[in-house]
Amino acid sequence: MQQLKATSLFVLMILASIIANAQSGVTFLANGNLRTVFENAKAEKKLVFLEVYAPDCSHCLQLEAAFKDAKVAKFYNEHFTSYKMDMYKVETQAFLQKQKVYVSTTPTLLFYNADVKIIYQVTLTEARLTAAALLEEAKKVVK
């Protein structure tokens, strides 16, 4: 009976690992807020990537597929602490105002250092909602 429990636990761990790997893509911090993002980046010695999006933005939804690309995920996860900022949320508006960052449309990509200093900002046009464009823009920031 004890061996059956151990075997079952082992199988569950393998399945959990498979599921986790199947859900690949850029890892966006889901728990926490902007303070957490910058604290994590500083602790991990990474830059910060912020995607400013709108839930009703069709271009933002199109970009989701590019964030799941293996090359994009590897590069972004290696170099950035990533976070999605809903354009309509108070936290986003307050942060953008404090940073004096103007976002005319979404999706807008913001790249910061861990000390909350903006490095680069770009808004992706419809023709550039691709994995290649995400990599190209990120590589402009990483030296």
C-alpha positions in Angstrom: 0.0 0.0 0.0 2.8 2.4 0.9 4.6 1.6 -2.4 1.3 2.4 -4.3 1.1 5.8 -2.6 4.7 6.6 -3.5 4.2 5.5 -7.1 1.0 7.5 -7.4 2.8 10.6 -6.0 5.6 10.1 -8.4 3.2 9.9 -11.4 1.4 13.0 -10.2 4.6 14.9 -10.0 5.6 13.9 -13.6 2.1 14.9 -14.9 2.4 18.3 -13.1 5.8 18.8 -14.7 4.5 17.9 -18.2 1.6 20.3 -17.7 3.8 23.1 -16.5 6.1 22.7 -19.5 3.2 22.6 -21.9 2.1 26.0 -20.6 5.3 27.6 -21.9 5.7 31.1 -22.9 6.9 34.3 -21.3 6.4 34.1 -17.6 4.4 37.2 -16.4 4.3 37.9 -12.7 0.7 37.1 -11.7 0.9 37.7 -8.0 1.9 41.0 -6.7 2.0 44.5 -8.0 4.6 46.8 -9.7 6.6 47.1 -6.5 6.9 43.3 -6.4 8.0 43.3 -10.1 10.9 45.8 -9.5 11.9 44.1 -6.2 12.0 40.7 -8.0 14.0 42.2 -10.9 16.5 43.7 -8.5 16.9 40.5 -6.6 17.3 38.4 -9.8 19.6 41.0 -11.4 17.2 41.3 -14.4 15.6 44.1 -16.3 11.8 44.8 -16.2 9.4 44.3 -19.1 6.0 45.8 -18.9 3.3 45.1 -21.5 0.6 47.8 -21.4 -2.5 46.3 -22.9 -6.3 46.7 -22.9 -8.6 43.7 -22.4 -10.7 44.8 -25.4 -7.6 45.4 -27.7 -7.6 42.9 -30.6 -4.0 43.6 -31.3 -3.1 42.7 -27.7 -4.9 39.4 -28.1 -3.0 38.7 -31.3 0.3 39.3 -29.5 -0.5 36.6 -27.0 0.6 33.9 -29.5 4.0 35.6 -29.9 4.5 35.5 -26.2 4.1 31.7 -26.3 6.9 31.4 -28.9 9.8 29.3 -27.4 12.6 31.7 -28.5 10.7 34.7 -27.2 9.9 32.9 -23.9 13.6 31.8 -23.4 14.9 35.3 -24.1 12.4 37.2 -22.0 12.4 34.8 -19.1 16.2 34.9 -19.0 16.6 38.7 -19.1 13.4 40.2 -17.7 10.9 40.1 -14.9 7.7 40.5 -16.9 4.4 42.0 -15.9 1.1 42.9 -17.8 -0.5 46.2 -17.1 -4.2 46.7 -17.8 -4.5 50.2 -19.3 -7.8 50.7 -17.5 -6.5 49.9 -14.0 -5.8 52.6 -11.5 -2.4 51.1 -10.7 -1.4 51.4 -14.3 -2.6 54.9 -14.8 -0.9 56.1 -11.6 2.4 54.4 -12.6 2.4 55.9 -16.1 1.6 59.4 -14.7 4.3 59.2 -12.1 6.8 58.0 -14.8 5.6 60.7 -17.2 5.1 57.9 -19.8 2.4 58.6 -22.5 0.8 55.5 -24.0 -1.2 56.5 -27.0 -2.3 53.0 -28.0 -1.9 49.4 -27.0 0.0 47.2 -27.0 2.9 49.3 -25.7 6.1 47.6 -24.5 8.0 49.3 -21.7 11.5 48.3 -20.7 12.9 49.4 -17.4 16.0 48.8 -15.2 15.4 47.5 -11.7 15.7 51.1 -10.4 12.5 52.1 -12.2 14.3 54.1 -14.9 12.8 53.7 -18.3 15.2 52.3 -21.0 13.0 52.0 -24.0 9.4 52.3 -25.1 7.7 51.0 -28.2 4.2 50.6 -29.5 3.7 47.6 -31.8 1.8 48.2 -35.0 -0.5 45.6 -36.5 2.2 44.4 -38.9 4.6 43.8 -36.0 2.6 41.6 -33.7 5.1 38.8 -34.1 7.6 36.8 -32.2 10.3 38.3 -34.4 9.3 41.8 -33.5 9.2 41.0 -29.7 12.7 39.6 -29.9 14.0 42.5 -32.0 12.7 45.1 -29.5 13.9 43.2 -26.5 17.4 42.8 -28.0 17.6 46.6 -28.3 17.5 46.8 -24.5 19.7 43.8 -23.5 23.4 44.5 -23.9 
